[in-house]
C-alpha cells in the first residue's frame, strides 16, 4: 500500500487535519512540510522528524495561511532511507472578517477577534552618521534594518475571550497573527514586549475589553522546539466521562478524544492571580 496524504479542514480553530495512511512497516519517522505560493517551505509543527507509531498518522496544522493554496508534502523514513512520499494541495477558505490570534503552544487557546488597528510598522536601523570637516555630506556606516515593531489593538467581546487573550499574551511565547490576504497582514509571527488591557465602556459590568499590544515581528519559531499540546487533557477526560464505557460510547477514536475542543479554555503556563480572595 502506497503512502497517501489526506487534508481536511477542522472548523474548531480553522486548521488543517493531515492524515498519513499506508505508512510502511518498519518506518521510523516522518516529516510533513508546507509550501506556499511564494515558494517558501516550512515544517508542520508536530510533524518534523516525528516518530512513527501506527500505520495511520494524524497531525494538525493551525498555522496555515487563510485563503491561500498551499502544498503539503509528507516523507516517511526508515533511518536515512526514504520509504514513502505523498503530496496534497489545500486551501483553507475563510470568509469572515475577524483575524486569528493563534496560540502556538496551546492551539485550544487560539481565537478569532476583531483588529481595531495596526497602523504603523516601525523599522529601526543601526546607522552611524560621521560628519567630516570641510565636507558637506556625511559618511554613513549602516547595517540591515531590523524587523518592524508595531502596536496591535484588538477588541474582545466576552470575559472568556479576555481570559484567552491574557493567557496568550502573557505566556512568554510568540503568537501568530493570521488574516486573509485582503486584510493586508497574512501570516505574521509576533513577540510581545508589553500589553495594556483597557475597559473602554463606562458601564462597570460590560465585558468588552481593548488590548493594546506592543509587538515586534519575529521569525517563525522552529517546529522542533515545541509542538502543540492537544486540547483534551487526562483531567478533562476524567471530568467528562464517568466510566470507560461512557467514553467509548461517546468517542469513536483516540484522535477524536484528544482533539475534542472542550467548553473550557486552556490555562496559561503560569496562572494569573485569582480575583476571588
C-alpha angles and dihedrals in degrees: 000000000000122000113262133187122210121188123196133169119248111207096203094082100355094255135145118253108212117198120188114197132183097036105177119245111261095029113144109193143000135203129201120198132188122216120197127205089262088065095248113142123200136171120255110246109254094017104076111110086339116175117252111237106160136013089257116054122189128193136164131229112200093165101066115125117257122245091003124115111237134180121227119202125189124197121189120203137200098197104308093337121101108230100171144008137184139170138203134184116220141172124198103216112211116177100171129095103229118096126227127243102201119205102213096198099038109029092182086070094058116112144179115239142154122274108218094186145344101167113152131044106200113206113195119200130188107231130165115209112202117191116204126201115254092011123103100202120062126229113244129207109191141173131203114288118256124244112278129269123209146163114256115197117194132174127219125198104198138040088243091058089046090055091048092052091046090052093046097047095041099046097089093240127112114247136213120243103204125187138150114272090251090069090061098239111076111172115351124167111213136190119210119233097169140345137194125204111210128193096211099175117079094220106096097217094049108120097206117115137183118213118202106197126189105211141173125202114249135181117268107276111252110264088222092063097065138349130211119277113234113249097236116070128192090251091054091049091053091049094048101044124044095196139016089246090058090051093051091048093053103036124044102193140020089244091059090046095053095044101044105122104224124209093255122074126235117273119244118257090249111029120235119240114279119252098208101073 
